[in-house]
Amino acid sequence: MIVLGRVTAPFGIRGWVKIHPFGDDPEMWSEMPQLWLGADDQWRPFDLKDLARHGKGLIAAFRGVEDRNTAGKLTGLLVGAPREVLPATDDNEYYWADLIGLEVVNCQGDSLGRVTGLMSSGAHEILCVRDGEDKKRLLPFVAAVVKNVDRAAGIIRVDWEADW
């Protein structure tokens, strides 16, 4: 399951929910007939009735969720979809889930650790990289730092010193 966002709160009295999207193109979700809500290995499909941009996030209506109380029970759940139903990415575009677990290696060949997550800073995304339990690094996911992403090899090559 590719995690796309999180339900943050009910919206209004007719069963809509607020969603905080992870990534930069959540409007493409409206092309999918279903979104999955859940956490860990417990996911359930919901038919999407409507989806709209609202402030910095989204609001969504699902079939079978008709009032605020039912919508409130969805708060905190992750929003996701199986990889096979997501639109293909263009060159140099990635779903966050595709990057998690990849090894990060600098231009000198030093391993900096593995991607454990991503964050959005508003200006750009940030790779969270952990080298075992010892060191955590936050690297900007921008062209000046990230030189190459090779998903097949499981490596992200970066221009970043090991002692930074």
N, C-alpha and C positions, 0 to 999 in steps of 0.2 A: 504494500500500500504506500503510495506517495502522499505524504502529508502536505496539504496546500494552505492550511490556515487553522484558526481556532474560533469557535463560537464564544463570544464574550458576554452577551446579555440578550434578553428579549428586547424587541423593538415594537412599541405600540401594543395594541390590544388584540390584534387579529392573527397572532401566531408568527409574526416575522421575527428574525433573529439578527443581531449584529455579528459580523464576522471580521476578524483581523486576518487579512491574507498574508501569507509568507510568499514573497516573490513579487514581481513587478507587472504581471499581466493577468490579474484575476478576472477580468471581463470575459476571458475565453472560457471560463467555467460555464457561462450561459449556453455554450454550444453542446454541453454534455447533458443528457437527460436525467442523470442521477449524480448525486454526490454521496459519499459515504461519511457517516459520523461515527466516532468511537475513540478508542484509545487502545494501546497495546495490540492484542490480537482479537479484540472484540469490536468489530465494525459492522454497521448496518446500513444498507442503501436507503436513501430517501429520494423520492422523485422531486425534482426541482420545478416549482411553479413559476418563480420569478426571482430575478437577481438584479440589484441596482447598486451603483456607486453611492456611498453616503459618507461625506466628509473624507477622512483618510482611509476608511474601510469600505465594507460592503454591508448590505442588508439582503436577506434571502427569505423566501417563503417556500415551504415544503408541503407537499400533499400529506394530509393527515395531521398536520400541526396547525390547528385552527384558532387557538387562543393563547393568551399570554402565559397561563400556567403551564401548558404543554411546552411552549417555547422555552420557558425558564428551566425546564428539566434538561435541556440541551446545552445549557451554559457550561463552558469548560471543556466540552468535547472537541476533539480535533476534527478537521474537515480533510478528507482525502479522496483518492481515487486509485484504482489499480493502474499500473503503468501502461498496460495495453490500451486503455480507453483515452489516455491523454494525447493531445496533439503532439506531433513530432516537433522537436526543437530545431531551430536553424543552427548553422555553424556558429560556434562560440556562444551558444545559449544552453543553459543547463537547468534542470530541476535541482533544487537544493539536495534532495535525497540522492541524486546521482553523484554528488560530491562528497557526501558523508562516507567516511571510511577510507578515502583515497590518501595515499602517502604524499606528504609535501616535502619536496627536495629543492634545495637552493641551486643556483647556477654553479657552485663549487662542488656539487655532488653530496653535500651534507644533508642527512635526513633531519627534518625539523619536527617530525611527528605525523600524526594522522588527523584528518578533519573530523571533529566530533560534533560540529554543528555550524550554523550560520546565524548571523544577526543582521538586521537592517538598521543602519545608522541614520537613515533619512537621505544622506548624500550618496551612499553606496552600501553594498553588502560587505560583511566582514566574515572572514573564515576564522573559526575557532579551532585552533590546532593544539593538540596535546601530545607531548613526548612522554609516554608512560604516565606516571603519577607525578613526575618531577616538575615539568615546565609546561605552562600554558601560554600560547601566543595568540594574539589577535592580529590578523593580516588583512589589509584592505583588499577586497576582490575587485581590483582595477587593473587595467592593462599595464600600467607602469610597474606593478608588482607581479602580477600573474602573467607569466610568459607563455605557458602552454598547459592545457588540460588534456591528458591522454587517458580517457576512461578505460580503454581496452587494457592498457598497461597498469592502470590503477595509480597513476602519478600526476601530481600537479607540480610543475616546475615554476619556481618563483625567484625573483631578484630580491633576496632578503638574507641578511647575514645571520649566522647561527648564534652570535652573541648579542643580537638585538632583543 
